[in-house]
Amino acid sequence: MRITTFFHNCEARFFLGAVRHQPSIRALGVLLANYRAERAAVRCSQNLICLNERDSSQLERTYGRRGTHLLPMALKDQLPDELPAQPPGCAERYALFVGGTFYANRQGIEWFVEQVAARSPLKTYVVGKGFESWKVELERNGNVEVIGGVDSLVPWYLGAHVVIAPIFDGSGMKTKVAEALMFGKRVVGTPEAFVGYEAIVGRAGAVCESPSDFLAALETEASRPFTGIDPELRACYEDRHSFQTARDQLVRILAA
Protein backbone atom coordinates (compact mmCIF):
# COMPACT_ATOMS: atom_id res chain seq x y z
CA MET A 1 0.00 0.00 0.00
CA ARG A 2 1.27 3.47 -0.90
CA ILE A 3 0.75 5.95 1.96
CA THR A 4 0.29 9.69 1.50
CA THR A 5 0.29 12.16 4.40
CA PHE A 6 -0.81 15.77 3.94
CA PHE A 7 0.84 18.02 6.54
CA HIS A 8 -1.23 21.13 7.27
CA ASN A 9 1.50 22.28 9.63
CA CYS A 10 4.81 21.02 10.78
CA GLU A 11 3.03 20.03 14.00
CA ALA A 12 6.16 19.73 16.14
CA ARG A 13 7.10 23.30 15.27
CA PHE A 14 3.55 24.53 15.86
CA PHE A 15 3.24 23.02 19.33
CA LEU A 16 6.80 24.03 20.25
CA GLY A 17 5.63 27.60 19.77
CA ALA A 18 2.70 26.95 22.11
CA VAL A 19 5.06 25.56 24.77
CA ARG A 20 7.34 28.57 24.50
CA HIS A 21 4.40 30.94 24.78
CA GLN A 22 2.78 29.26 27.79
CA PRO A 23 4.90 26.48 29.31
CA SER A 24 3.06 23.70 31.15
CA ILE A 25 3.20 19.95 31.63
CA ARG A 26 0.10 19.57 29.45
CA ALA A 27 1.56 21.69 26.63
CA LEU A 28 4.77 19.66 26.75
CA GLY A 29 2.77 16.42 26.61
CA VAL A 30 0.83 17.63 23.57
CA LEU A 31 4.11 18.56 21.87
CA LEU A 32 5.65 15.14 22.53
CA ALA A 33 2.54 13.26 21.38
CA ASN A 34 2.41 15.22 18.14
CA TYR A 35 6.15 14.80 17.58
CA ARG A 36 5.87 11.00 17.88
CA ALA A 37 2.85 10.83 15.56
CA GLU A 38 4.42 13.13 13.01
CA ARG A 39 7.73 11.24 13.07
CA ALA A 40 5.85 7.98 12.40
CA ALA A 41 3.95 9.58 9.52
CA VAL A 42 7.17 10.82 7.92
CA ARG A 43 8.83 7.42 8.33
CA CYS A 44 5.91 5.39 6.95
CA SER A 45 4.66 7.58 4.09
CA GLN A 46 5.85 7.54 0.51
CA ASN A 47 4.21 10.87 -0.35
CA LEU A 48 4.73 13.80 2.01
CA ILE A 49 2.55 16.73 0.94
CA CYS A 50 3.31 20.12 2.52
CA LEU A 51 1.55 23.45 2.25
CA ASN A 52 4.73 25.39 1.48
CA GLU A 53 8.49 25.22 1.13
CA ARG A 54 9.11 26.29 4.73
CA ASP A 55 7.15 23.35 6.12
CA SER A 56 9.02 21.01 3.79
CA SER A 57 12.36 22.33 5.06
CA GLN A 58 11.14 22.06 8.66
CA LEU A 59 10.25 18.39 8.16
CA GLU A 60 13.77 17.78 6.85
CA ARG A 61 15.40 19.53 9.81
CA THR A 62 13.20 17.69 12.31
CA TYR A 63 12.85 14.22 10.77
CA GLY A 64 15.39 14.01 7.95
CA ARG A 65 12.97 14.03 4.99
CA ARG A 66 11.63 16.85 2.86
CA GLY A 67 8.13 17.00 1.49
CA THR A 68 7.73 15.25 -1.85
CA HIS A 69 5.04 17.65 -3.09
CA LEU A 70 3.69 21.14 -2.30
CA LEU A 71 -0.05 21.81 -2.26
CA PRO A 72 -1.15 25.24 -0.92
CA MET A 73 -4.06 25.74 1.46
CA ALA A 74 -7.52 25.30 -0.06
CA LEU A 75 -10.79 26.59 1.39
CA LYS A 76 -14.39 25.82 0.53
CA ASP A 77 -15.93 28.81 -1.21
CA GLN A 78 -18.17 30.70 1.23
CA LEU A 79 -19.16 33.56 -1.07
CA PRO A 80 -22.97 33.44 -1.28
CA ASP A 81 -24.97 34.11 -4.44
CA GLU A 82 -26.93 36.79 -2.60
CA LEU A 83 -24.64 39.12 -0.67
CA PRO A 84 -25.71 39.95 2.91
CA ALA A 85 -26.00 43.42 4.37
CA GLN A 86 -23.11 44.99 6.25
CA PRO A 87 -22.96 43.96 9.94
CA PRO A 88 -25.07 46.18 12.21
CA GLY A 89 -23.18 49.02 13.88
CA CYS A 90 -20.41 49.06 11.24
CA ALA A 91 -21.33 52.07 9.15
CA GLU A 92 -17.74 53.35 9.30
CA ARG A 93 -14.85 51.88 7.36
CA TYR A 94 -12.97 49.28 9.34
CA ALA A 95 -9.99 46.94 9.40
CA LEU A 96 -10.88 43.35 10.27
CA PHE A 97 -8.97 40.84 12.39
CA VAL A 98 -10.32 37.27 12.29
CA GLY A 99 -9.15 34.28 14.30
CA GLY A 100 -9.56 32.05 17.32
CA THR A 101 -7.69 32.59 20.56
CA PHE A 102 -4.74 30.27 20.05
CA TYR A 103 -1.44 31.78 21.14
CA ALA A 104 -0.22 33.32 17.86
CA ASN A 105 -3.51 35.16 17.26
CA ARG A 106 -3.60 36.51 20.83
CA GLN A 107 0.03 37.57 20.68
CA GLY A 108 -0.46 39.26 17.32
CA ILE A 109 -3.59 41.26 18.11
CA GLU A 110 -2.24 42.29 21.51
CA TRP A 111 0.84 43.68 19.77
CA PHE A 112 -1.34 45.47 17.20
CA VAL A 113 -3.53 47.02 19.90
CA GLU A 114 -0.49 48.22 21.84
CA GLN A 115 1.55 49.49 18.90
CA VAL A 116 -0.81 50.44 16.07
CA ALA A 117 -4.58 50.45 16.62
CA ALA A 118 -5.03 53.77 18.44
CA ARG A 119 -3.25 55.65 15.62
CA SER A 120 -4.83 53.71 12.77
CA PRO A 121 -7.04 55.66 10.33
CA LEU A 122 -9.44 52.69 10.40
CA LYS A 123 -11.27 51.27 13.38
CA THR A 124 -10.33 47.65 14.09
CA TYR A 125 -12.94 44.95 14.65
CA VAL A 126 -11.82 41.68 16.27
CA VAL A 127 -13.97 38.71 15.29
CA GLY A 128 -13.38 35.19 16.53
CA LYS A 129 -14.62 32.71 19.10
CA GLY A 130 -13.15 33.25 22.55
CA PHE A 131 -12.07 36.86 22.14
CA GLU A 132 -15.08 37.98 24.19
CA SER A 133 -12.93 37.24 27.26
CA TRP A 134 -10.28 39.68 26.02
CA LYS A 135 -12.68 42.56 25.32
CA VAL A 136 -11.55 44.91 28.12
CA GLU A 137 -7.86 44.40 27.44
CA LEU A 138 -8.09 44.79 23.68
CA GLU A 139 -10.38 47.83 23.76
CA ARG A 140 -8.31 49.68 26.36
CA ASN A 141 -6.54 52.08 23.98
CA GLY A 142 -9.59 52.89 21.87
CA ASN A 143 -10.30 52.50 18.14
CA VAL A 144 -10.85 48.75 18.66
CA GLU A 145 -14.10 46.83 19.15
CA VAL A 146 -14.15 43.15 20.07
CA ILE A 147 -17.07 41.24 18.55
CA GLY A 148 -16.00 37.70 19.47
CA GLY A 149 -17.81 34.69 18.04
CA VAL A 150 -20.32 35.18 15.21
CA ASP A 151 -22.70 32.92 13.31
CA SER A 152 -21.14 33.87 9.96
CA LEU A 153 -17.92 35.60 8.93
CA VAL A 154 -19.32 36.47 5.51
CA PRO A 155 -20.81 39.92 6.27
CA TRP A 156 -17.74 40.88 8.31
CA TYR A 157 -15.34 40.11 5.48
CA LEU A 158 -17.54 41.73 2.83
CA GLY A 159 -17.93 44.91 4.88
CA ALA A 160 -14.22 45.26 5.70
CA HIS A 161 -12.07 47.90 4.06
CA VAL A 162 -8.99 45.73 4.65
CA VAL A 163 -8.02 42.61 6.60
CA ILE A 164 -5.11 42.73 9.06
CA ALA A 165 -2.86 39.79 9.94
CA PRO A 166 -0.29 40.79 12.59
CA ILE A 167 0.98 37.23 13.15
CA PHE A 168 4.53 36.56 14.34
CA ASP A 169 4.67 32.80 14.90
CA GLY A 170 3.18 29.54 13.69
CA SER A 171 3.46 26.98 10.94
CA GLY A 172 1.62 26.04 7.76
CA MET A 173 -0.35 28.84 6.11
CA LYS A 174 -2.64 31.43 7.66
CA THR A 175 -6.31 30.75 6.92
CA LYS A 176 -7.30 34.40 7.34
CA VAL A 177 -5.25 35.37 4.26
CA ALA A 178 -6.92 32.81 1.98
CA GLU A 179 -10.32 33.81 3.42
CA ALA A 180 -9.61 37.46 2.65
CA LEU A 181 -8.76 36.57 -0.95
CA MET A 182 -11.95 34.52 -1.16
CA PHE A 183 -13.92 37.66 -0.36
CA GLY A 184 -11.78 39.88 -2.58
CA LYS A 185 -10.07 41.77 0.25
CA ARG A 186 -6.54 43.07 0.58
CA VAL A 187 -4.41 42.01 3.55
CA VAL A 188 -1.98 44.03 5.63
CA GLY A 189 0.19 41.58 7.54
CA THR A 190 3.55 40.45 8.81
CA PRO A 191 6.00 38.28 6.83
CA GLU A 192 4.75 35.28 8.85
CA ALA A 193 1.18 35.90 7.67
CA PHE A 194 2.26 35.67 4.03
CA VAL A 195 4.30 32.45 4.26
CA GLY A 196 3.06 30.29 1.38
CA TYR A 197 1.53 33.31 -0.38
CA GLU A 198 4.82 34.77 -1.62
CA ALA A 199 3.90 34.50 -5.31
CA ILE A 200 0.91 36.83 -4.92
CA VAL A 201 1.85 39.05 -2.00
CA GLY A 202 2.40 42.07 -4.25
CA ARG A 203 -1.20 41.83 -5.43
CA ALA A 204 -2.73 40.59 -2.19
CA GLY A 205 -1.62 43.37 0.13
CA ALA A 206 1.31 44.78 2.07
CA VAL A 207 4.01 43.14 4.17
CA CYS A 208 4.76 45.02 7.40
CA GLU A 209 7.56 44.45 9.89
CA SER A 210 7.07 47.38 12.28
CA PRO A 211 4.34 49.62 13.70
CA SER A 212 5.31 52.37 11.27
CA ASP A 213 4.97 49.91 8.36
CA PHE A 214 1.46 48.98 9.52
CA LEU A 215 0.42 52.60 9.94
CA ALA A 216 1.74 53.55 6.50
CA ALA A 217 0.00 50.59 4.88
CA LEU A 218 -3.28 51.33 6.66
CA GLU A 219 -3.08 54.99 5.59
CA THR A 220 -2.71 53.79 2.01
CA GLU A 221 -5.62 51.35 2.36
CA ALA A 222 -7.82 54.00 3.97
CA SER A 223 -7.22 56.28 0.99
CA ARG A 224 -8.47 53.65 -1.45
CA PRO A 225 -12.14 53.69 -2.46
CA PHE A 226 -14.14 50.89 -0.85
CA THR A 227 -14.38 47.77 -3.00
CA GLY A 228 -16.94 45.16 -2.05
CA ILE A 229 -15.17 42.30 -3.85
CA ASP A 230 -11.98 43.01 -5.77
CA PRO A 231 -12.16 40.69 -8.81
CA GLU A 232 -8.36 40.40 -9.11
CA LEU A 233 -8.03 39.22 -5.51
CA ARG A 234 -10.99 36.90 -5.91
CA ALA A 235 -9.23 35.41 -8.95
CA CYS A 236 -6.15 34.74 -6.78
CA TYR A 237 -8.33 32.60 -4.53
CA GLU A 238 -9.98 30.76 -7.42
CA ASP A 239 -6.67 30.08 -9.20
CA ARG A 240 -4.63 29.04 -6.15
CA HIS A 241 -6.78 28.22 -3.11
CA SER A 242 -10.14 26.89 -4.29
CA PHE A 243 -11.27 23.29 -3.80
CA GLN A 244 -11.32 22.73 -7.56
CA THR A 245 -7.69 23.81 -7.94
CA ALA A 246 -6.61 21.67 -4.99
CA ARG A 247 -8.56 18.67 -6.30
CA ASP A 248 -6.87 18.92 -9.70
CA GLN A 249 -3.41 19.13 -8.14
CA LEU A 250 -4.11 16.28 -5.71
CA VAL A 251 -5.22 14.01 -8.56
CA ARG A 252 -1.89 14.63 -10.29
CA ILE A 253 0.05 13.94 -7.09
CA LEU A 254 -1.73 10.66 -6.35
CA ALA A 255 -1.48 9.50 -9.94
CA ALA A 256 2.29 10.08 -10.13
N, C-alpha and C positions, 0 to 999 in steps of 0.2 A: 504494500500500500504506500502511495506517495502522500506525504503529509505536508500541508501548507499552513503556516501560521501568519496571521495578519496582526502586526504590532501597532496598536493605536497610540502607544507611548513606548519609550524605553522605561518599563515600569520600575525597575530598580532605581533609575535616576529620579523618577517622579516622586517616589516615596522617600528617597533620601532627602529630597528638598523638604518634605513634610516633617521629617525627623529633625532636621536642622532648624526649622521654623518653630517647632513646638515639641521638644524632646519629651518622650515618655516611654515606659516599658511597652505599652500597647503599640505606639507608633513604630518602635523598633521591631516588634513582633510582626507587624504588617509588612514592614520592609523585608525582613528575612523570608517570610512566606512567599512574597512576590518574587524575590530574587531566586529562590529555589524553583518555583514554577516556571519562571522565565528561562532560567538556565536549562531546564529539562526541555522546554519547547525549542530552544535554539539547537540543542544537541540532537533532537529526534526529528526535526523537520528538514525536508529537502528544499522547500521554498520558504524564504523569510521575506515577507512583504513589509516594508516600512513606509511611513507617511512622507518622510523626507530624508535628505542626505545626512543631516545631523543625527537622527535616530539610528541610521545605518552605521555611522561611525561609532556611536555610543555602544551599540551591540558588540562591535568588534573590540572596543577597549574593555568592555566588561566580560564578554564571553568568548572572544576570539574568532567570531564570524561576523561578516558584514551581511546586510540584507541582500537578497538576490534580486529583488525588484522594488521599485518605488511606485506607490499609488497614493496620491494626495487625498486628503479628507473629502468625503462626499456627504451631502446632506439632502434629505428629502425636501422637495420644493414645498414651501409653506405659503407661497404667494397666492392668495385667493382670487377667483375670477371677479368677484365683487369686492372692491376695496372698502374697508371699514372707515368710519370717521376717526378723526384724531382723538386721542385719549382725553377725557374730561379734565379741565384745569390746566391744559397745556397749550394755551393760545399763543404763548411766546415761543420763539425759536429756542431749541435746546440741544445740548450734546447728551448722548445716551451711553450709559455704561450698563452692560448686561452680564450677569454671571451669578453662579452660586457662591457660597461662602467658604470654599476651600481656600487654603492658605495663600496661594498666589493672587487670587482675586482680592482678598482682604488687604493684603500687603500693598497691592497696586492702587486700589482706590483710596486707601488711607494716605498714601504718598501724594496722590493727585489732590486730595482735599487739603492737605497741609501745604503743598507747594504751588498749586495752580488754580484751583477752583474759584477762590474768592476774587481773583483778578481776571478770570475768563470772561470774554464778551458774551458767552452763551451760558445760560443756566444748565446745570448738570442734573440729570435724573438718573437714579440708581435703581435698576430693576433686577430682581433675582431673589429666589426663595432663601429665606434666612436673614436677609439684610435688615428686616424689620428690627431685629435686636440691636443693630448698630446705628439706628436712626439718630439718636442724640449726638453720638460721637461724630458721625459723618456730616451732620448739618450744622456743626458748631461754628464754622467760619462763614456761614452764609453762602448763597448762590448755589446751594445743593439741596435737592429734595429726594429723600429715600422713599421709594414706592414699595419695595419688597416683592413678594410673590404675586404673580398675576395669572389670570386664566389663559391669556394669549399674549405673546410677544409681538404679534403682527402689527397692531395699531401703534405700538411704541416705536418699532423700527420705521414704519412708514412716515410717522410724524417727526422723526428726528432730522435735524439739520446735518448732523455728523455723528458718527459713532466713535467713542474713545476706547483705547485698549492700553492702559498703562500697566503692562504686565512685565515683571522682571525675572520670573523663574518659571520652570515647568519643563515639559517634554511634549513630544508630538506636535500638533498644530492647534491653534486657538480657534475654537468653534465660533466665537463671536465675530471673527473676521469673515469667515465664509458666510455666516448669517447676514452680515451687513451687505456683502456682495449680492446675496440672494434678493435682498430688498432694494438693491441699487443705491447703496449708501457708501460714501467715502469713510475711511477710517484714519484716525490720528492715533498712532500707537508707538510703542517702544520697538527696538529691534527684535526682542523676544516675541512680540505679538505677531511679527511678520515672518517668523521662521516657517519655511515651506511655501511662502507666498512671494518669494524673491522675484520671480519672473514677472509679476504684475504689480509690484509695490508702487512703481512710478505712476500707474494709472489708478490704483486702489486708494491712495491716500498719501500720508506723510509720516516719515520715520522720525521720532523725537527721542533724544537722549538726555534732555535736561528740562527743567521748568521753563526756561526761556524758549526752548524749541517748541514746547507744547503751546505756550502763549502765542508765539508767532504763527504757528499752524492754525490755531483756533481763530486768530484774527483774520487770517486768510479765508478760512471756511465761513466765518460770519459775514464776510463781504460778498460771498457768492450768493446769487439768487437761489431760493429754495427750489429743490428738484424732488418731486415725489419719488420717482424711480428713475435713476440715471440708466439709460439703455446700454451704455458701454460697460458699466459696472455689472449690470445684470447679465450681460453677455459673458463676462469673466466667470461668473458662477456657472452658467450653462455649459461653457466650454471646458471648464476645469474641475468643477466641484459638484456637478449634478449626478444623480443616480445613474442616468443613462450613460454618461461619460465613464463613470466608475465601472459600470457593468461591462461596457465594451472593453475596457482595459483589463478587467479581471478575467474575461473570457480568453484574451490573448495570453495572459500569464499562465492560466491553468492548462491551456492547450499546448504550451511550449514543451 
